[in-house]
Amino acid sequence: MPTKKFILSEQDIPRAWYNIIADMPNKPMAPLNPATKKPLAVEDLYPIFAEELCKQELNATDAWIEIPEEVRDMYKIWRPTPLVRALGLEKALDTPAHIYFKNESVSPVGSHKLNSAIPQAYYCKKQGVTNITTETGAGQWGAALSLAAKAFGLELAVYMVKVSYHQKPYRRSIMQTFGAQVIASPSMSTKAGRKILTDHPNYQGSLGTAISEAIELAMSTPNCKYTLGSVLNHVSLHQTVIGLEAEKQMEMAGEYPDVVIACFGGGSNFSGITFPFLRHKLREGKEIRLVAAEPASCPKLTKGIFQYDFGDEAGYTPLLPMYTLGHNFAPAHIHAGGLRYHGAGTIVSQLKKDGLMEAVDIEQLDTFKAATLFAQCEGIIPAPESSHAIAATIKEALKAKEEGTKKCILFNLSGHGLIDMAAYDQYLAGDLSNYTLPEEEIKKNISELDKII
Ligand SMILES: *Cc1c(COP(=O)(O)O)cnc(C)c1O
């Protein structure tokens, strides 16, 4: 297995996160208060999130935001992460393309999510908050936040999407091991959960519903804040440590990527690896393509519409301008649980609208085929989510071969799949199928959106 690694040292861990909004030609449109339909003031967010995170969320002027020393110290547990040249995969594809991946799977919980869990827990603690709530899909965000909450002495309640709660019991065990309380969503513990269970008793849950439950609990509990693992601007901000490190490592490799690829759930790992590179395009006009790889069963960027919509099922969140399939959208039960979300973050949505990035949709079987090849060539079993980026990378590499062009591809390996082996089992047994979202279903969901604004 021939590989080549590019390793940074501890002092190379970034000292500031990159806030791309400061450099965007068209800033994202303002989030709206759902009651008044007026743009949100930063204070409107204070009841939900830690104040410092609210300020980061709406900061449109500072391109660099200092990373607190306490957060950098925690990052040192596993950062900087390696950049790897995937020589084995290149050889198997017989492509002239050079393929690099940033390996975020080496974090203690196996994914990039810890990059934002740590600062979110830190800012809550600093403000004197004692309890936090969140939702989790496949369990990756919940696992990351459980570790971060314990590190900063916070009590955590996690609403876990029911289908994952049963399909991925080990993620639940990880959260419980770190001391978090885990509740299958929809649950009877909130108004939002009770309503959906009364209407649809067998509902297997969605991120949108779990978010509603977690927000409701945070709003009705004293000294308690809600946290979110993707979609929001401050989450994308924290994840830029990925791309900032990768930028230095590509320099060490003596190359610059023609295309940067990441899988796409709400956009945090995509933002994390691509925004630092996009800054070269925005500031210096550098040629670079950015590609988001999303599941064909949840294609908000490729088939959704740009529209104000809620971030959650019950409509508790502010109205966000985003590419969406509609907040009532219930995605198919694919194995990439982390990609089952109806919308895209507002920054990415604006970038997509302005033609500054691209998106592709990938069928489930193609992701497992790509994952298996990658595992055999590189010795790492990728998360089903990350496998979307690998499948998109393979397409780019094969296109380069067809065209006989040399191309440099960088993708983000957002996590490993060692806790997702049940999904691999089903793939190996031939029990998985593709699920492309029918146009009619997209139209129906989206038509209901017009009533919101
Ligand atoms: C959560 C998750 C994703 C998707 O979330 P984004 O916010 O779009 O990055 C992708 N990969 C892994 C491993 C995840 O845990």
The ligand as an SDF file (V2000), in Angstrom:
LIG
                    3D

 15 15  0  0  0  0  0  0  0  0999 V2000
  -21.8850   14.6600   10.0890 C   0  0  0  0  0  0  0  0  0  0  0  0
  -20.9870   14.0980    9.1080 C   0  0  0  0  0  0  0  0  0  0  0  0
  -20.9890   14.5520    7.7810 C   0  0  0  0  0  0  0  0  0  0  0  0
  -21.9640   15.5500    7.2510 C   0  0  0  0  0  0  0  0  0  0  0  0
  -22.0440   16.7760    7.8700 O   0  0  0  0  0  0  0  0  0  0  0  0
  -21.4700   18.1300    7.2460 P   0  0  0  0  0  0  0  0  0  0  0  0
  -21.8960   19.1610    8.1820 O   0  0  0  0  0  0  0  0  0  0  0  0
  -22.0770   18.2900    5.8800 O   0  0  0  0  0  0  0  0  0  0  0  0
  -20.0130   17.9670    7.1860 O   0  0  0  0  0  0  0  0  0  0  0  0
  -20.0500   14.0350    6.9210 C   0  0  0  0  0  0  0  0  0  0  0  0
  -19.1750   13.0960    7.3080 N   0  0  0  0  0  0  0  0  0  0  0  0
  -19.1520   12.6250    8.5730 C   0  0  0  0  0  0  0  0  0  0  0  0
  -18.1580   11.5790    8.9290 C   0  0  0  0  0  0  0  0  0  0  0  0
  -20.0520   13.1140    9.5120 C   0  0  0  0  0  0  0  0  0  0  0  0
  -20.0220   12.6640   10.7500 O   0  0  0  0  0  0  0  0  0  0  0  0
  1  2  1  0
  2  3  1  0
  2 14  2  0
  3  4  1  0
  3 10  2  0
  4  5  1  0
  5  6  1  0
  6  7  2  0
  6  8  1  0
  6  9  1  0
 10 11  1  0
 11 12  2  0
 12 13  1  0
 12 14  1  0
 14 15  1  0
M  END
$$$$
